[in-house]
Amino acid sequence: MTETPQPLYDRHADTLNRALTAITERGYWSAYPESPSPRVYGETAAADGKAAFEAYLGGDFPLDQPGTGVRVATEASPFGVQLAVRYPHSGTDELVSAATAALPAWRDAGPQARVGVCMEILDRLHKHIFELANAVQFTSGQAFVMAFQAGGAHALDRALEALAYAYAEMTRHPGTAGWEKAAGKGDPLRMTKTFHVVPRGVALVIGCNTFPTWNSYPGLFASLVTGNPVIVKPHPRAVLPLAITVKYAREVLAEAGFDPNLIMLAAEAPGEKLASDLALHRSIRIVDFTGSTEYGDWLETHARQASVYTEKAGLNTVVIDSTDDFAGMCRNLGFTLTLYSGQMCTTSQNILIPAGGIETDQGHKSFDEVAGGIAAAVAKLTADPARSVELTGAIVNDGVLERLAEVTKVGEPVLESRAVVHPAYADAVVRTPTIVKLAAGDAETYGREWFGPISFAIATDSTAHSLELLRRTVGEKGALTAGVYSTDEAVLDATEAVAVEVGVHLSCNLTGGVFVNQSAAFSDFHGSGANAAANSALTDGAYVANRFRIVQSRRHV
């Protein structure tokens, strides 16, 4: 039976209202359970999801959208699993033309109808979360639990957060208003004014290899719910998670009576440069991108007809001044550096430590003892291959391996990277993290991003010098995260002042179960838009409000 938009809004109104409350309170709330336990999702959910994922392998992905009839297959799993999924190939003009044709009815449906349909899409994706998690795991290299959480539950939370912000912005003004103004002795002037939420136009989402859903969902759903058709251009090595997303979104749109071409997949052939062709098309009015600084800068410079939202590279930094829990600090940083082999845009790279050492609950610790304590925590987490691969996952692409080889030629190793044989996937490419000791003068090395399981223990003259390096490096290159460890409130305040100055989110004295490279939807902002690492934040009012305009009409009563 075909669903109509109003029942969909009614069905999800309670969840929407809770999300609207959450974005104002900024406390903990999640709509989608992050545990893949059978007690939460049912005894057969995991097996059913894996079977659905495996059914795609080696075949034509079932997606009915405008295309040339040609199929493309570009994915290579970091776990060595043969994917060989063939996706329909569509040209730029036919994608844009189909999206443009779908826009008017979606625009005219209004904010309430659109948010109901979009929340139904999230609900449909949640029902297929194990299928989605397997696709994320085997294309990105994430271990399964992380793929389930970050690629499934947390990605859906971020999408819902974007919907809540967008709905709040779209409904900030009334749809209609009566206007009356006194006019001397005559009758007052009376008008009825109507305010239309008008989308910008066709939106483009350019996905990344490491977090294909988590990084794509906020922009995708922010654009869709504000009335813009969305063309989804996945990274060539991580197509399946977004293809699954498009598949279920199109199903929901069609069931609700809308043109499914409101969302389409743009799978590219090798070397095609489809993202650039689409980004420069005159009808593309919004672009969302996660990836390299070079390409993000190119988009910001050249896609001038569009509003461009980018998340790029940065120099995530930790300042260590002192600690009253040395073991906890080392454990926390060790986990941070190990998780997903450091292949996260939020993982710390530069660890600034005074050359003369620090004061701790275990007495004075030299620079080498601090660096060695962090290295020991990483080594402990990665000692047992069967356990370690559930944290490290696999290496996402050859670029990471090339950087691991390059870093052996700089500095002095505190901990060397090593290859690990995955107990379940013999062909998986697994590497443990490396930590390299540098001097403060080695800015040419630590002053650029080394994406992957690579971090630097940098000897500074003092904590004040560390803060100056934080100010300079993040001020120039940007960062998504910063951390500080200190028992001195004055140092914490000074670090926070520097973080505000350079626009980076700061975490203080993390020693327990919260890590600097994790952010919680509805509470933590991801990126600030206030430094070179990103020109927007996931998610806030500014992230959604420029995706539509208010156009009014007025008539005399």
VENCORFEN-V30281 format. One line per field, one symbol per residue. phi: phi as a letter, one per 40 degrees, with the letter a starting at -180 (. if undefined). psi: psi as a letter, one per 30 degrees, with the letter a starting at -180 (. if undefined). Layout:
phi->???
psi->???
//
This chain:
phi->.ccbdcdccccbcccccccccccccgccaacbdcccccccbhcbcccccccccccccgbcccbcadacgcbbbbcbcccgcccfcbbcbbcdcccccccccccdccdccgdccccccccccccccccbccccccccdcbcgccccccccccbccccccccdcccccccccbcbccaacbabcbgcccccbabbbbbcbccicbbbbcbccbccdcccdcdcccccchccbbbbccdcacddcccdcdcccccdcccgbccccaacbcbcdgcgcdcccccccccbbbbabiccdcccccccbcccbcbbbbbcabcbbbbbaabaccccccccccdccdffgcbcbccbbbcbddcgbcbcbgcbcdccccccccccccccbccdcccccbcgbccacdccccccccccbfbccaccbcbcccbbccccbbccbbbcbcccccccccbcbchcbabcbcbcacccdcccdccccccbgacbababacbdcccccccccccccgbcbbbfcbbcbbccbbbdgbccbgbgbaccababcbacccbcccabcbbbabcc
psi->kkkleeeeeeegeeeeeeeeeefeegakkkfjkfkgkffeflefeeeeeeeeefffkgakkijjlklffkkkjfkjkffgkjdhkkkkkkleeeeeeeeeffeeeeeffleeeeeeeeeeeeeeeefheeeeeeeeefefgkleeeeedefdeeeeeeeeeeeeeeeeefgellelkkkkkkibfaklkklkkkjkjkleakkkkjlleeieeefeeeeefeeefggklkkjjlkffieeefeeeeeeeeeeeeeggljfgfklkikllkgfheeeeeefkffjfkkkkkbleeeeeeeeefifflkkkkkallikkkkjelkgieeeeeeeeeeefekhhghkffkkejjjkkfgalklfgakkleeeeeeeeeeeeeefgejeeeeffefblkelfeeeeeeeeffglakkekkklkkkkffjfgkjkkllkkkkllffhffefglkikahklkjkklfleeeeeeeeeeeeeefllflllkkkgjeeeeeeeeeeeeeghkkkkkhjfbgkkfgkkklfekkjlfggaffkglkjlaeffffgfllkkllkkk.
//
